[in-house]
Amino acid sequence: MSSLAKTLDLKPQTQNPPDNEITGGYVSDLMSDVLANAKAGFVWVTNQKHRNCVAIASLLGLAGIIMAGGVQPDGNAVEKASEESVALYTTDLPAYELIGRMYDAGIRS
């Protein structure tokens, strides 16, 4: 995850985020959609910013979460990410552009 973060200039939201291996990517703002379709090792791109995102990422074993479009996580989401060892990043890039750059970097679903 750290390699992708450097390539895309992602901003870590926790100290020392885990460097999980990425096996794919998923983009959605619907929690039920992510629960049904995202797979362990995937990076989740979303515009959601609350702690439930972190709970879902932890439950599914996702490689991390990227909050796109300048969205900043709620304070309790950052705290939960630290507690659960979930890699949490932000970017000012819109989700559409971010996904394109992730695809160019070799991330597939």
PAMAR-805970 format. One record per atom (N, C-alpha, C): atom name; z, x, y. Coordinates in nm, 2 decimals, padded with zeros to 4 digits. Example, Ala and Ser with C-alpha at 12.3 -4.5 7.8 and 13.67 -1.06 7.14 Angstrom:
@name N&w 00.78&u 01.32&v -00.57
@name CA&w 00.78&u 01.23&v -00.45
@name C&w 00.78&u 01.32&v -00.33
@name N&w 00.71&u 01.28&v -00.22
@name CA&w 00.71&u 01.37&v -00.11
@name C&w 00.79&u 01.29&v 00.00
***
This chain:
@name N&w 00.00&u 00.08&v -00.12
@name CA&w 00.00&u 00.00&v 00.00
@name C&w 00.00&u 00.09&v 00.13
@name N&w 00.07&u 00.20&v 00.12
@name CA&w 00.07&u 00.29&v 00.24
@name C&w -00.06&u 00.34&v 00.28
@name N&w -00.15&u 00.37&v 00.18
@name CA&w -00.29&u 00.41&v 00.21
@name C&w -00.36&u 00.31&v 00.29
@name N&w -00.36&u 00.18&v 00.25
@name CA&w -00.42&u 00.07&v 00.31
@name C&w -00.36&u 00.06&v 00.45
@name N&w -00.23&u 00.07&v 00.46
@name CA&w -00.17&u 00.05&v 00.59
@name C&w -00.22&u 00.16&v 00.69
@name N&w -00.23&u 00.28&v 00.65
@name CA&w -00.29&u 00.39&v 00.73
@name C&w -00.43&u 00.36&v 00.77
@name N&w -00.51&u 00.32&v 00.67
@name CA&w -00.65&u 00.30&v 00.70
@name C&w -00.68&u 00.19&v 00.80
@name N&w -00.59&u 00.08&v 00.79
@name CA&w -00.61&u -00.04&v 00.88
@name C&w -00.52&u -00.04&v 01.00
@name N&w -00.44&u 00.07&v 01.01
@name CA&w -00.35&u 00.08&v 01.12
@name C&w -00.25&u -00.04&v 01.13
@name N&w -00.20&u -00.07&v 01.01
@name CA&w -00.10&u -00.18&v 01.00
@name C&w 00.04&u -00.13&v 01.05
@name N&w 00.11&u -00.23&v 01.11
@name CA&w 00.25&u -00.19&v 01.16
@name C&w 00.35&u -00.24&v 01.06
@name N&w 00.43&u -00.14&v 01.00
@name CA&w 00.54&u -00.18&v 00.91
@name C&w 00.65&u -00.25&v 00.99
@name N&w 00.70&u -00.35&v 00.92
@name CA&w 00.81&u -00.43&v 00.98
@name C&w 00.95&u -00.40&v 00.93
@name N&w 00.95&u -00.32&v 00.82
@name CA&w 01.08&u -00.27&v 00.77
@name C&w 01.07&u -00.12&v 00.76
@name N&w 01.19&u -00.06&v 00.75
@name CA&w 01.20&u 00.08&v 00.74
@name C&w 01.16&u 00.12&v 00.59
@name N&w 01.08&u 00.22&v 00.57
@name CA&w 01.04&u 00.27&v 00.44
@name C&w 01.00&u 00.16&v 00.35
@name N&w 00.89&u 00.09&v 00.38
@name CA&w 00.84&u -00.02&v 00.30
@name C&w 00.79&u 00.04&v 00.16
@name N&w 00.81&u -00.03&v 00.05
@name CA&w 00.77&u 00.02&v -00.08
@name C&w 00.62&u 00.04&v -00.08
@name N&w 00.58&u 00.15&v -00.15
@name CA&w 00.44&u 00.18&v -00.16
@name C&w 00.38&u 00.13&v -00.30
@name N&w 00.37&u 00.00&v -00.30
@name CA&w 00.32&u -00.07&v -00.43
@name C&w 00.17&u -00.05&v -00.44
@name N&w 00.13&u -00.04&v -00.57
@name CA&w -00.01&u -00.04&v -00.60
@name C&w -00.08&u -00.17&v -00.58
@name N&w -00.19&u -00.17&v -00.51
@name CA&w -00.27&u -00.29&v -00.48
@name C&w -00.37&u -00.32&v -00.59
@name N&w -00.37&u -00.44&v -00.65
@name CA&w -00.47&u -00.47&v -00.75
@name C&w -00.57&u -00.58&v -00.70
@name N&w -00.55&u -00.63&v -00.58
@name CA&w -00.64&u -00.73&v -00.52
@name C&w -00.58&u -00.79&v -00.39
@name N&w -00.65&u -00.88&v -00.34
@name CA&w -00.61&u -00.94&v -00.22
@name C&w -00.62&u -01.09&v -00.22
@name N&w -00.54&u -01.16&v -00.14
@name CA&w -00.55&u -01.31&v -00.13
@name C&w -00.51&u -01.35&v 00.01
@name N&w -00.59&u -01.44&v 00.06
@name CA&w -00.56&u -01.49&v 00.20
@name C&w -00.54&u -01.65&v 00.19
@name N&w -00.43&u -01.69&v 00.25
@name CA&w -00.40&u -01.83&v 00.26
@name C&w -00.28&u -01.85&v 00.34
@name N&w -00.27&u -01.97&v 00.41
@name CA&w -00.15&u -02.01&v 00.48
@name C&w -00.07&u -02.12&v 00.41
@name N&w -00.13&u -02.16&v 00.29
@name CA&w -00.06&u -02.27&v 00.21
@name C&w 00.02&u -02.21&v 00.10
@name N&w 00.15&u -02.23&v 00.11
@name CA&w 00.25&u -02.17&v 00.01
@name C&w 00.21&u -02.21&v -00.13
@name N&w 00.18&u -02.34&v -00.15
@name CA&w 00.15&u -02.38&v -00.28
@name C&w 00.02&u -02.32&v -00.34
@name N&w -00.08&u -02.29&v -00.25
@name CA&w -00.20&u -02.22&v -00.29
@name C&w -00.17&u -02.08&v -00.33
@name N&w -00.09&u -02.01&v -00.26
@name CA&w -00.05&u -01.87&v -00.30
@name C&w 00.03&u -01.87&v -00.43
@name N&w 00.12&u -01.96&v -00.44
@name CA&w 00.20&u -01.97&v -00.57
@name C&w 00.10&u -02.00&v -00.69
@name N&w 00.00&u -02.08&v -00.67
@name CA&w -00.09&u -02.11&v -00.78
@name C&w -00.19&u -02.01&v -00.81
@name N&w -00.23&u -01.93&v -00.71
@name CA&w -00.35&u -01.84&v -00.73
@name C&w -00.33&u -01.69&v -00.71
@name N&w -00.23&u -01.65&v -00.63
@name CA&w -00.22&u -01.51&v -00.61
@name C&w -00.16&u -01.44&v -00.73
@name N&w -00.19&u -01.32&v -00.76
@name CA&w -00.15&u -01.25&v -00.88
@name C&w -00.06&u -01.13&v -00.84
@name N&w 00.02&u -01.09&v -00.93
@name CA&w 00.10&u -00.97&v -00.91
@name C&w 00.02&u -00.85&v -00.87
@name N&w 00.06&u -00.78&v -00.77
@name CA&w -00.01&u -00.66&v -00.72
@name C&w -00.11&u -00.69&v -00.61
@name N&w -00.13&u -00.82&v -00.58
@name CA&w -00.22&u -00.86&v -00.47
@name C&w -00.15&u -00.84&v -00.34
@name N&w -00.23&u -00.81&v -00.23
@name CA&w -00.18&u -00.82&v -00.09
@name C&w -00.21&u -00.95&v -00.04
@name N&w -00.11&u -01.02&v 00.02
@name CA&w -00.13&u -01.15&v 00.08
@name C&w -00.14&u -01.14&v 00.23
@name N&w -00.26&u -01.19&v 00.28
@name CA&w -00.28&u -01.20&v 00.42
@name C&w -00.25&u -01.35&v 00.47
@name N&w -00.17&u -01.36&v 00.57
@name CA&w -00.13&u -01.49&v 00.62
@name C&w -00.10&u -01.49&v 00.77
@name N&w -00.10&u -01.61&v 00.82
@name CA&w -00.05&u -01.63&v 00.96
@name C&w 00.09&u -01.69&v 00.96
@name N&w 00.15&u -01.71&v 00.85
@name CA&w 00.28&u -01.76&v 00.84
@name C&w 00.38&u -01.65&v 00.87
@name N&w 00.50&u -01.68&v 00.92
@name CA&w 00.59&u -01.57&v 00.96
@name C&w 00.73&u -01.59&v 00.92
@name N&w 00.76&u -01.68&v 00.83
@name CA&w 00.90&u -01.71&v 00.79
@name C&w 00.94&u -01.64&v 00.66
@name N&w 01.07&u -01.65&v 00.63
@name CA&w 01.12&u -01.58&v 00.52
@name C&w 01.07&u -01.64&v 00.38
@name N&w 01.02&u -01.76&v 00.38
@name CA&w 00.97&u -01.82&v 00.26
@name C&w 00.85&u -01.73&v 00.21
@name N&w 00.78&u -01.67&v 00.30
@name CA&w 00.67&u -01.58&v 00.26
@name C&w 00.72&u -01.47&v 00.17
@name N&w 00.83&u -01.41&v 00.22
@name CA&w 00.89&u -01.30&v 00.15
@name C&w 00.94&u -01.35&v 00.01
@name N&w 01.00&u -01.46&v 00.00
@name CA&w 01.05&u -01.52&v -00.13
@name C&w 00.93&u -01.53&v -00.22
@name N&w 00.82&u -01.58&v -00.18
@name CA&w 00.70&u -01.60&v -00.26
@name C&w 00.65&u -01.46&v -00.31
@name N&w 00.64&u -01.37&v -00.22
@name CA&w 00.59&u -01.24&v -00.25
@name C&w 00.68&u -01.17&v -00.35
@name N&w 00.81&u -01.19&v -00.34
@name CA&w 00.90&u -01.13&v -00.43
@name C&w 00.89&u -01.20&v -00.57
@name N&w 00.88&u -01.33&v -00.57
@name CA&w 00.87&u -01.40&v -00.69
@name C&w 00.75&u -01.37&v -00.77
@name N&w 00.63&u -01.35&v -00.70
@name CA&w 00.51&u -01.32&v -00.77
@name C&w 00.48&u -01.17&v -00.80
@name N&w 00.57&u -01.09&v -00.74
@name CA&w 00.54&u -00.94&v -00.75
@name C&w 00.42&u -00.89&v -00.68
@name N&w 00.40&u -00.95&v -00.56
@name CA&w 00.29&u -00.91&v -00.47
@name C&w 00.31&u -00.77&v -00.42
@name N&w 00.20&u -00.70&v -00.40
@name CA&w 00.21&u -00.56&v -00.34
@name C&w 00.26&u -00.56&v -00.20
@name N&w 00.24&u -00.67&v -00.13
@name CA&w 00.29&u -00.68&v 00.01
@name C&w 00.23&u -00.80&v 00.08
@name N&w 00.28&u -00.82&v 00.20
@name CA&w 00.23&u -00.92&v 00.29
@name C&w 00.18&u -00.86&v 00.42
@name N&w 00.07&u -00.91&v 00.47
@name CA&w 00.02&u -00.87&v 00.60
@name C&w 00.01&u -00.99&v 00.69
@name N&w 00.08&u -01.00&v 00.79
@name CA&w 00.08&u -01.11&v 00.89
@name C&w -00.03&u -01.07&v 00.99
@name N&w -00.13&u -01.15&v 01.00
@name CA&w -00.25&u -01.12&v 01.08
@name C&w -00.25&u -01.19&v 01.21
@name N&w -00.34&u -01.16&v 01.30
@name CA&w -00.36&u -01.23&v 01.43
@name C&w -00.25&u -01.21&v 01.53
@name N&w -00.18&u -01.10&v 01.52
@name CA&w -00.07&u -01.08&v 01.62
@name C&w 00.06&u -01.15&v 01.59
@name N&w 00.06&u -01.22&v 01.47
@name CA&w 00.18&u -01.30&v 01.44
@name C&w 00.29&u -01.20&v 01.41
@name N&w 00.41&u -01.23&v 01.46
@name CA&w 00.53&u -01.14&v 01.44
@name C&w 00.63&u -01.22&v 01.35
@name N&w 00.68&u -01.15&v 01.24
@name CA&w 00.77&u -01.22&v 01.15
@name C&w 00.90&u -01.26&v 01.22
@name N&w 00.96&u -01.37&v 01.18
@name CA&w 01.09&u -01.41&v 01.22
@name C&w 01.19&u -01.30&v 01.18
@name N&w 01.29&u -01.29&v 01.25
@name CA&w 01.39&u -01.19&v 01.22
@name C&w 01.45&u -01.20&v 01.08
@name N&w 01.47&u -01.32&v 01.04
@name CA&w 01.53&u -01.34&v 00.90
@name C&w 01.42&u -01.30&v 00.80
@name N&w 01.29&u -01.31&v 00.83
@name CA&w 01.19&u -01.26&v 00.73
@name C&w 01.19&u -01.11&v 00.71
@name N&w 01.21&u -01.04&v 00.82
@name CA&w 01.22&u -00.90&v 00.82
@name C&w 01.35&u -00.86&v 00.73
@name N&w 01.46&u -00.92&v 00.76
@name CA&w 01.58&u -00.90&v 00.69
@name C&w 01.56&u -00.92&v 00.54
@name N&w 01.50&u -01.04&v 00.50
@name CA&w 01.47&u -01.07&v 00.36
@name C&w 01.38&u -00.97&v 00.30
@name N&w 01.28&u -00.93&v 00.37
@name CA&w 01.18&u -00.83&v 00.32
@name C&w 01.26&u -00.70&v 00.28
@name N&w 01.35&u -00.66&v 00.37
@name CA&w 01.43&u -00.54&v 00.34
@name C&w 01.51&u -00.56&v 00.22
@name N&w 01.58&u -00.67&v 00.21
@name CA&w 01.67&u -00.70&v 00.09
@name C&w 01.59&u -00.70&v -00.04
@name N&w 01.47&u -00.76&v -00.03
@name CA&w 01.39&u -00.79&v -00.15
@name C&w 01.29&u -00.67&v -00.18
@name N&w 01.29&u -00.57&v -00.10
@name CA&w 01.19&u -00.46&v -00.11
@name C&w 01.05&u -00.50&v -00.12
@name N&w 01.02&u -00.59&v -00.02
@name CA&w 00.88&u -00.64&v -00.01
@name C&w 00.82&u -00.57&v 00.11
@name N&w 00.70&u -00.51&v 00.09
@name CA&w 00.62&u -00.44&v 00.20
@name C&w 00.57&u -00.55&v 00.29
@name N&w 00.61&u -00.54&v 00.42
@name CA&w 00.58&u -00.64&v 00.52
@name C&w 00.51&u -00.57&v 00.64
@name N&w 00.39&u -00.60&v 00.67
@name CA&w 00.31&u -00.54&v 00.78
@name C&w 00.26&u -00.65&v 00.87
@name N&w 00.23&u -00.60&v 00.99
@name CA&w 00.16&u -00.69&v 01.08
@name C&w 00.03&u -00.62&v 01.14
@name N&w -00.06&u -00.70&v 01.20
@name CA&w -00.17&u -00.65&v 01.26
@name C&w -00.22&u -00.75&v 01.37
@name N&w -00.28&u -00.69&v 01.47
@name CA&w -00.34&u -00.78&v 01.58
@name C&w -00.48&u -00.83&v 01.53
@name N&w -00.53&u -00.77&v 01.43
@name CA&w -00.67&u -00.82&v 01.38
@name C&w -00.66&u -00.97&v 01.34
@name N&w -00.76&u -01.05&v 01.37
@name CA&w -00.76&u -01.18&v 01.31
@name C&w -00.78&u -01.17&v 01.16
@name N&w -00.73&u -01.27&v 01.08
@name CA&w -00.74&u -01.26&v 00.94
@name C&w -00.88&u -01.24&v 00.89
@name N&w -00.98&u -01.30&v 00.95
@name CA&w -01.12&u -01.29&v 00.90
@name C&w -01.16&u -01.14&v 00.91
@name N&w -01.14&u -01.08&v 01.02
@name CA&w -01.18&u -00.94&v 01.04
@name C&w -01.10&u -00.85&v 00.94
@name N&w -00.97&u -00.88&v 00.93
@name CA&w -00.88&u -00.80&v 00.84
@name C&w -00.93&u -00.80&v 00.70
@name N&w -00.97&u -00.92&v 00.65
@name CA&w -01.02&u -00.94&v 00.51
@name C&w -01.15&u -00.86&v 00.49
@name N&w -01.23&u -00.86&v 00.59
@name CA&w -01.36&u -00.78&v 00.59
@name C&w -01.33&u -00.64&v 00.57
@name N&w -01.24&u -00.59&v 00.65
@name CA&w -01.20&u -00.44&v 00.65
@name C&w -01.13&u -00.41&v 00.51
@name N&w -01.05&u -00.50&v 00.46
@name CA&w -00.99&u -00.48&v 00.33
@name C&w -01.10&u -00.47&v 00.22
@name N&w -01.20&u -00.56&v 00.23
@name CA&w -01.31&u -00.56&v 00.13
@name C&w -01.38&u -00.42&v 00.14
@name N&w -01.41&u -00.38&v 00.26
@name CA&w -01.48&u -00.25&v 00.28
@name C&w -01.40&u -00.14&v 00.23
@name N&w -01.27&u -00.15&v 00.23
@name CA&w -01.18&u -00.04&v 00.18
@name C&w -01.16&u -00.05&v 00.03
@name N&w -01.23&u -00.15&v -00.04
@name CA&w -01.23&u -00.15&v -00.18
@name C&w -01.13&u -00.25&v -00.24
@name N&w -01.07&u -00.33&v -00.16
@name CA&w -00.97&u -00.44&v -00.21
@name C&w -01.05&u -00.56&v -00.25
@name N&w -01.05&u -00.60&v -00.37
@name CA&w -01.11&u -00.72&v -00.42
@name C&w -01.01&u -00.81&v -00.48
@name N&w -01.05&u -00.93&v -00.51
@name CA&w -00.96&u -01.03&v -00.57
@name C&w -00.98&u -01.03&v -00.72
***
